[in-house]
Amino acid sequence: MRVYHFIKEDTNEEFDYVIMSEKTEIKPQCECYDRYGQVLGCYNAGCYSLDNSAIWEDVALDILKVMNIEEDFSDLEYYEFMEKYSNLPGFEEAKEETEIHYEIECYNYWDGHNYKTLIVGNEHGDVDLDEVDEDTAKSVIEEYETVNNYCDGATKEVETENYEFFFSSYQDFPYWAGVFKK
């Protein structure tokens, strides 16, 4: 169990903290979802990849250098380039060696309408959630463990000595609990 607080203002969450599962995963940012449920893709994630239409020519040139091929392909479109070179021996290995897909620690969930991604960690520091200090996490978890978190309706709020815990059975609530400081 991990305790986080929100960093980004645009998440529309009002909680001081949230309690979540340990089930974060490390995956390429291009495979994660934006706030509308669309896969980011290499272009929006800024990957150095043939799949990034803004820079595919640079990546293609680097792949051909790795394969020791010096040809001018500037007159080719992306699909023509792939048709001409992708079946050559060693192309996939050179592509894998050349491309860079930035990895993030994230939590993916289904909100009832779309897939969403909450970013917990990445090399650029641009995150949605940040883990709280150890003392705060311990305090929140100790009080959380004294609460019956079974939600027999749509939502439930339980007050403890220092916190108010919010539980929801709605699909768009991916947390174990939302937490307010008293």
C-alpha positions in Angstrom: 0.0 0.0 0.0 1.4 3.4 -1.0 0.3 6.9 0.0 0.6 9.8 -2.5 -0.3 13.4 -2.8 -1.3 15.2 -6.0 1.2 17.4 -7.8 -0.8 18.5 -10.8 -3.6 21.0 -10.5 -5.5 19.7 -13.6 -6.3 16.3 -12.1 -9.5 17.8 -10.5 -9.0 15.8 -7.4 -9.7 17.4 -4.0 -8.0 14.9 -1.8 -4.9 15.8 0.3 -3.7 12.2 -0.1 -4.7 9.0 -1.9 -4.0 5.4 -0.9 -3.2 3.1 -3.8 -2.1 -0.3 -4.6 1.5 -1.3 -5.0 0.7 -2.2 -8.6 2.5 0.5 -10.4 4.4 -0.6 -13.5 7.4 0.6 -15.5 6.5 1.0 -19.2 7.2 3.2 -22.2 5.4 6.5 -21.9 4.2 6.1 -25.5 2.1 3.1 -24.4 0.3 5.1 -21.7 -3.0 7.0 -22.0 -3.8 10.7 -22.0 -6.7 12.3 -20.1 -9.0 11.4 -23.0 -8.2 7.7 -23.0 -6.1 7.8 -26.2 -2.7 6.1 -26.3 0.0 8.8 -26.3 2.1 7.3 -29.1 5.7 8.1 -29.9 5.0 11.6 -31.3 3.3 12.9 -28.1 5.7 11.1 -25.8 8.7 12.5 -27.6 10.3 9.1 -28.3 13.4 8.9 -30.6 11.6 6.4 -32.9 10.6 5.7 -36.4 7.0 6.0 -35.1 7.6 9.7 -34.3 6.6 11.4 -37.5 8.4 14.6 -36.6 11.9 13.0 -36.6 11.6 9.7 -38.4 14.2 10.7 -41.0 16.8 11.3 -38.3 16.1 8.0 -36.7 16.1 6.2 -40.1 19.5 7.7 -40.9 20.9 6.5 -37.6 19.5 3.0 -38.2 21.2 2.9 -41.6 24.5 4.0 -40.0 24.3 1.1 -37.5 23.7 -1.2 -40.5 26.7 0.4 -42.4 24.5 1.5 -45.2 25.2 4.9 -46.7 22.4 5.8 -49.1 20.4 8.9 -49.7 16.7 8.2 -49.0 15.6 11.9 -48.8 13.3 11.4 -51.8 11.4 8.5 -50.0 8.3 8.8 -47.9 8.1 6.9 -44.6 6.2 3.9 -46.1 8.6 3.7 -49.1 11.6 3.7 -46.7 10.1 0.9 -44.6 9.2 -1.1 -47.7 12.8 -0.7 -49.0 14.8 -1.3 -45.8 12.7 -3.1 -43.2 13.2 -6.5 -44.6 17.0 -6.3 -44.8 18.9 -8.6 -42.4 19.8 -6.8 -39.2 17.2 -4.0 -39.6 15.2 -4.9 -36.5 18.3 -5.2 -34.4 19.6 -1.9 -35.6 16.2 -0.3 -35.0 16.1 -1.7 -31.4 19.6 -0.4 -30.8 18.8 3.1 -32.1 15.3 3.9 -30.9 14.7 5.4 -27.4 11.4 5.0 -25.7 11.2 6.9 -22.4 10.1 4.8 -19.5 7.9 5.9 -16.6 6.5 4.5 -13.5 2.7 4.6 -13.8 -0.7 3.3 -12.7 -3.1 2.5 -15.5 -6.8 2.1 -14.9 -10.2 2.0 -16.5 -12.5 4.9 -15.4 -15.7 3.4 -16.7 -15.4 5.3 -20.0 -11.7 5.5 -20.9 -8.3 4.1 -19.9 -6.3 6.6 -17.9 -2.7 6.8 -16.7 -1.4 8.4 -13.5 2.3 9.1 -13.6 4.2 8.3 -10.4 7.8 8.6 -11.6 9.9 9.5 -14.7 13.3 10.8 -15.5 11.9 14.3 -16.2 10.1 14.7 -12.8 6.8 15.5 -14.6 4.4 13.4 -12.4 0.8 13.4 -11.4 1.3 11.9 -8.0 4.2 12.1 -5.5 4.9 9.7 -2.7 4.6 11.3 0.7 7.2 11.2 3.4 7.5 8.1 5.5 6.0 9.6 8.7 2.9 10.9 7.0 2.4 7.6 5.1 2.7 5.7 8.3 0.2 7.9 10.1 -2.3 7.7 7.2 -2.0 3.9 6.9 -2.3 3.3 10.6 -5.6 5.1 10.7 -6.8 3.6 7.4 -6.3 0.1 8.9 -8.7 0.9 11.7 -11.5 1.8 9.3 -14.0 -0.6 7.7 -13.5 0.2 4.0 -16.4 -1.9 2.8 -18.5 0.4 0.7 -22.1 -0.9 0.7 -23.4 2.0 -1.4 -21.9 4.2 -4.1 -19.7 6.2 -1.7 -18.8 6.2 1.9 -17.0 8.7 4.2 -15.4 7.7 7.5 -13.8 10.1 10.0 -10.9 9.1 12.3 -8.8 11.2 14.7 -6.7 13.0 12.1 -8.2 12.1 8.7 -11.4 11.7 6.8 -11.4 8.7 4.4 -13.5 8.6 1.3 -14.4 5.3 -0.4 -16.2 4.9 -3.7 -17.4 1.9 -5.7 -17.6 4.0 -8.9 -15.3 2.8 -11.7 -13.7 6.2 -12.2 -12.2 6.0 -8.7 -8.9 4.1 -9.0 -7.8 4.6 -5.4 -8.3 2.4 -2.3 -9.2 5.6 -0.5 -9.2 9.4 -0.9 -7.9 11.1 2.3 -8.6 14.6 3.7 -6.6 16.0 6.6 -8.7 17.3 9.4 
